[in-house]
Amino acid sequence: MFQNLSRIREDLGSLDFPDISKQALSKARQFINPALFKELYYLSVDLFYKQLPSRKLWNGYHLFAIDGSKIELPNSKSNFEFFGEMFGYPDPSRRFTMGLGSIVYDVLDDYIVHASFQRYLASERSAALEHLHNLEDLNIYQNSVIIFDRGYYSEDMFRYCVEHQHLCLMRLKQNYNIAKKCSGDILTVLPGNEKDGTEDIRIRVIEVILNDGTKEYLVTNLFDSHISQQMFRELYFYRWPVETKYKELKSRLAIEEFSGATTTSVLQEFYINVLLSNLSSLIKNQVDEKIQITAKSTNKYRYQANRAFIIGRIKTIVPKILSNLFDLSAIDRLYKDSLRCRSQIMPGRTFRRKKNKAIGRTHFNNKKVAF
């Protein structure tokens, strides 16, 4: 859906769109089941992995990262009922609502494999289990390592990974006993409980020292002797792209700037945005491969496709393809244009992560959104 009538008439003028009010358009939109966009997204994921000729590897393993993020929503009766109503502090009269977005992300192939959108107070671990079930259904979890941030570890979650042959790497909170007892890279046992019917399982706990001297602790069921303590530090940092993927969804695709205030509209736009993100990744990866092939060894810098340019164009092209105003050759034109619109890769550039104070925000419905 486009954001307003003026954009529909401007971008889809050939459709001879009828002269109706925006209220009528909004009402008609409520009859479109969000499951349509959800299933379209899931279908695209299934086709992607069935047709992918080869997958990228890190030391012989595929990499997935799981993470969640809070998403601010417009205040409306339906959103309060579906996602839950919260109250501000110190002003309890301020009412607001948020949702919990959660994704499992193919780090190396730059693809969101599964996404869910639930109540803000829903369990991140429950969402993670849903992602694991999806990896099993797609049959793409073999020979893969799934990376979790701090907060996901629990004995039940870890045991599930072990029992279902998921290799995992989880960051531990420092107050856990297995973290307190760790020094370096150790093998130990997570004891079972006869009452619960659980058995002892082997675990590997790794102490990681960051550049600023801070210590972090990781637990895994990956016992590959070729993966050293330092390599686990590198492996855990492969979780970072899932953070930048959320930044892409929120900044480039403006996933929080919903054009509709109802729950139906919110769910529609969430899955549309995830689908657009994956389509943009497909084009960017193809362009990056071509850039690498044609790059000269004498070039001072390396280049990559401009993701912001691709996202901006794909948001306009996709609805026109779905409306039969463009054919698929529009994607070919975008591919060729993206080869010319490149970004320079700045080697060795790092930024210190800022901890921003939480501030209230407002939904600006006049901003460009997914459709």
C-alpha positions in Angstrom: 0.0 0.0 0.0 1.1 3.5 -0.8 1.1 6.1 2.0 -1.6 8.3 0.6 -3.9 9.0 -2.4 -1.6 11.5 -3.9 1.3 9.0 -4.1 -1.0 6.4 -5.6 -2.2 8.7 -8.3 1.4 10.0 -8.9 3.2 6.7 -9.1 0.4 4.4 -10.4 -1.4 6.9 -12.6 -1.9 4.4 -15.4 -4.3 2.5 -13.2 -6.9 5.3 -13.5 -7.5 5.1 -9.7 -11.0 6.2 -8.7 -11.7 9.5 -7.0 -12.3 8.4 -3.4 -11.5 9.8 0.0 -8.5 8.6 2.1 -11.0 7.3 4.7 -12.5 5.1 2.1 -9.1 3.8 1.0 -8.1 3.1 4.7 -11.4 1.2 5.2 -10.9 -0.9 2.1 -7.3 -1.7 3.2 -8.7 -3.4 6.4 -10.2 -6.2 4.1 -6.7 -7.2 3.0 -5.5 -10.0 5.2 -1.9 -9.4 6.5 -1.4 -13.2 6.0 -1.2 -12.5 2.3 2.1 -10.5 2.7 3.4 -12.9 5.3 2.9 -15.9 3.0 4.4 -14.0 0.1 7.5 -13.4 2.3 7.7 -17.0 3.4 7.4 -18.2 -0.2 10.2 -15.9 -1.3 12.5 -17.4 1.5 11.6 -21.0 0.4 12.4 -20.2 -3.3 15.6 -18.4 -2.3 17.1 -21.5 -0.6 15.9 -23.9 -3.1 17.5 -22.0 -6.0 20.6 -20.8 -4.2 23.5 -22.5 -6.1 25.9 -22.2 -3.2 26.1 -20.7 0.3 28.9 -18.8 1.9 30.8 -20.3 4.7 32.9 -19.3 7.7 35.5 -22.0 8.4 33.2 -24.6 6.9 30.0 -23.4 8.7 26.9 -21.5 7.7 26.1 -18.7 10.1 22.7 -17.5 11.5 22.1 -14.8 14.1 18.9 -14.4 16.1 17.9 -11.1 17.7 14.8 -9.1 18.6 14.0 -5.4 18.6 11.3 -3.3 20.0 9.2 -1.4 17.4 7.1 1.6 18.2 3.6 1.6 17.0 0.8 4.1 16.4 -1.6 4.5 19.3 -4.9 3.0 18.4 -7.6 0.9 20.1 -6.8 -2.2 18.0 -3.0 -1.9 18.7 -3.7 -1.5 22.4 -5.8 -4.7 22.4 -3.4 -6.8 20.2 0.0 -5.6 21.3 -0.8 -4.4 24.8 -1.1 -1.1 26.4 1.7 0.6 28.4 1.9 3.7 30.5 4.6 6.3 30.7 6.7 7.2 33.7 6.7 9.5 35.5 3.5 10.5 33.6 1.1 7.6 33.9 -1.5 9.3 31.7 0.8 8.9 28.7 -0.3 5.7 26.9 1.7 4.0 24.2 2.2 0.6 22.6 5.1 -1.3 21.1 5.7 -4.6 19.4 8.5 -7.1 19.5 10.1 -7.8 16.2 12.3 -10.9 16.0 14.4 -12.3 13.1 16.8 -15.1 12.3 19.3 -13.7 9.8 21.6 -15.5 7.4 24.7 -13.5 8.2 26.9 -14.4 5.2 24.2 -14.5 2.5 22.5 -11.3 3.9 19.0 -12.7 4.1 16.2 -12.6 6.7 15.2 -16.3 6.9 12.2 -15.9 9.3 10.6 -13.0 11.0 7.9 -12.6 13.7 6.0 -9.7 15.1 4.4 -10.1 18.6 3.4 -8.3 21.7 6.2 -6.3 23.2 6.1 -8.3 26.4 6.3 -11.6 24.5 9.2 -13.9 25.2 12.3 -13.4 23.0 13.2 -17.0 23.7 9.8 -18.2 22.5 10.3 -16.2 19.3 13.8 -17.8 19.0 12.3 -21.3 19.3 9.9 -20.4 16.5 12.9 -19.4 14.3 14.7 -22.7 15.1 11.6 -24.6 14.1 11.5 -22.7 10.8 15.2 -23.5 10.1 14.3 -27.2 10.7 11.3 -27.0 8.3 13.5 -25.4 5.6 16.1 -28.1 6.3 18.9 -25.5 6.2 20.3 -25.8 9.7 22.8 -28.6 9.2 26.4 -27.6 9.5 25.3 -24.2 10.7 26.2 -22.1 13.8 23.4 -20.0 15.4 24.6 -17.0 17.3 22.6 -15.6 20.2 23.1 -12.4 22.2 23.1 -12.2 26.0 19.7 -12.8 27.4 18.8 -15.7 25.2 20.7 -18.3 27.2 18.8 -20.6 29.4 19.4 -24.3 30.2 16.2 -25.2 28.3 17.1 -23.2 25.2 20.6 -24.7 25.2 19.3 -28.2 25.7 16.9 -27.7 22.8 19.8 -26.8 20.5 21.8 -29.9 21.6 18.8 -32.3 21.3 17.8 -31.0 17.8 21.4 -30.9 16.4 21.7 -27.1 16.3 25.2 -25.8 16.8 24.9 -22.6 18.8 27.0 -19.9 20.4 25.4 -17.9 23.2 26.7 -15.0 25.2 26.4 -15.5 29.0 25.6 -13.0 31.7 28.6 -12.6 33.9 26.7 -13.7 37.0 26.1 -17.2 35.8 28.1 -19.8 37.6 29.5 -21.4 34.4 30.8 -17.9 33.5 32.3 -17.3 36.9 34.2 -20.6 36.7 35.6 -20.0 33.2 39.1 -19.0 32.4 40.3 -19.2 28.8 38.7 -22.0 26.9 37.3 -24.9 29.0 35.2 -28.0 28.6 32.7 -28.7 31.3 29.4 -30.4 31.9 25.9 -29.0 32.3 24.4 -31.5 34.9 21.1 -33.2 34.2 18.2 -33.6 36.5 16.6 -37.0 37.1 13.3 -35.4 38.1 13.2 -33.5 34.8 14.4 -36.4 32.8 17.4 -34.5 31.6 20.9 -35.9 31.1 24.4 -34.4 31.5 25.6 -32.6 28.4 29.0 -31.4 27.5 29.5 -27.7 27.0 32.4 -25.5 25.9 32.8 -22.1 27.7 35.1 -19.5 26.2 36.4 -16.3 27.9 36.7 -13.5 25.4 38.7 -10.3 26.1 37.6 -7.2 24.1 40.0 -4.5 23.0 39.1 -2.3 26.0 39.9 -5.2 28.4 36.3 -6.1 29.1 35.7 -9.8 29.5 32.7 -11.6 27.9 31.8 -15.3 28.2 30.4 -17.5 25.5 28.9 -21.0 25.7 28.7 -23.4 22.8 28.2 -27.0 21.7 30.7 -26.6 19.0 33.7 -28.7 19.9 35.7 -28.4 16.7 39.3 -28.2 17.8 40.2 -26.1 14.8 38.1 -23.3 16.1 40.3 -21.5 18.7 39.5 -19.2 21.5 40.4 -16.2 19.3 38.3 -17.5 16.4 35.2 -17.7 18.8 35.7 -14.0 19.5 35.6 -13.4 15.7 32.6 -15.7 15.3 30.6 -13.9 18.0 31.2 -10.6 16.3 29.5 -12.0 13.2 26.3 -11.3 15.2 26.7 -7.6 14.6 25.2 -7.7 11.0 21.8 -8.5 12.6 22.0 -5.2 14.4 22.7 -3.3 11.2 19.9 -5.2 9.5 17.5 -3.7 12.1 19.1 -0.3 11.4 18.3 -0.8 7.8 14.7 -1.7 8.5 14.2 1.3 10.8 16.2 3.9 9.0 16.2 3.0 5.3 12.8 1.2 5.1 11.3 3.3 7.9 9.5 0.3 9.3 8.3 2.3 12.4 6.6 5.0 10.2 3.4 3.1 9.6 1.0 4.7 7.2 -2.0 3.1 9.0 -2.8 3.0 12.7 -4.7 -0.3 12.9 -3.2 -3.7 13.7 -4.1 -4.9 10.3 -2.1 -2.1 8.7 0.8 -2.6 11.0 1.1 -6.3 10.3 0.8 -5.7 6.5 3.6 -3.2 6.5 5.9 -5.2 8.8 6.0 -8.2 6.4 6.1 -5.9 3.3 9.2 -4.3 4.7 11.0 -7.6 5.5 10.2 -8.8 1.9 11.6 -5.5 0.4 14.7 -5.8 2.6 15.4 -9.3 1.2 14.8 -8.2 -2.4 17.2 -5.4 -1.9 19.8 -7.8 -0.5 19.4 -10.1 -3.6 20.1 -7.3 -6.0 23.0 -5.9 -3.9 24.7 -9.3 -3.7 24.5 -9.8 -7.4 25.9 -6.3 -8.0 28.7 -6.9 -5.5 29.7 -10.1 -7.2 29.9 -8.3 -10.6 31.9 -5.4 -9.1 34.4 -7.9 -7.6 34.8 -9.7 -10.9 35.4 -6.5 -12.9 37.6 -4.8 -10.2 41.2 -4.0 -11.2 44.1 -5.0 -9.0 45.4 -1.4 -9.4 42.4 0.2 -7.8 43.2 2.1 -4.7 39.9 1.3 -3.0 37.3 -1.5 -3.2 33.7 -0.7 -4.0 30.3 -2.2 -3.2 26.7 -1.6 -4.3 24.9 1.3 -2.7 22.3 -0.3 -0.6 20.4 2.9 0.1 20.0 3.5 -3.6 18.7 0.0 -4.2 16.2 0.2 -1.4 14.9 3.6 -2.6 14.4 2.2 -6.1 12.9 -1.2 -5.1 10.2 0.6 -3.0 9.0 2.2 -6.2 9.5 -0.7 -8.6 7.8 -3.5 -6.7 4.3 -2.1 -6.4 4.4 -1.2 -10.1 5.4 -4.8 -11.0 2.6 -6.1 -8.8 0.2 -3.7 -10.6 1.4 -4.9 -14.0 2.7 -1.5 -14.9 6.3 -2.8 -15.0 7.5 -6.2 -16.1 10.5 -8.0 -14.5 12.9 -6.1 -16.9 12.6 -3.3 -14.4 14.8 -5.4 -12.0 17.4 -5.8 -14.8 17.5 -2.0 -15.2 17.9 -1.5 -11.5 20.8 -4.0 -11.5 22.5 -2.1 -14.3 21.9 1.3 -12.6 23.3 -0.1 -9.3 26.5 -1.1 -11.1 27.1 2.6 -11.8 25.9 3.8 -8.4 28.6 2.4 -6.1 29.9 3.1 -2.7 33.6 3.1 -1.6 34.5 0.6 1.1 36.4 2.4 3.9 38.8 -0.3 5.4 39.4 -0.5 9.1 36.7 2.0 10.0 35.1 1.4 13.4 32.8 3.4 15.6 32.3 3.3 19.4 28.8 2.2 20.2 26.8 4.9 21.9 24.3 4.3 24.6 21.6 6.8 23.9 19.1 7.9 26.6 15.6 6.7 25.9 13.4 9.4 24.4 9.8 9.5 23.4 9.2 9.6 19.6 6.3 10.5 17.4 5.1 8.8 14.3 5.4 11.0 11.3 2.9 9.7 8.8 4.0 12.1 6.1 7.3 10.4 5.8 8.0 7.8 3.0 7.3 4.3 4.1 7.6 0.9 2.5 4.8 1.3 0.1 
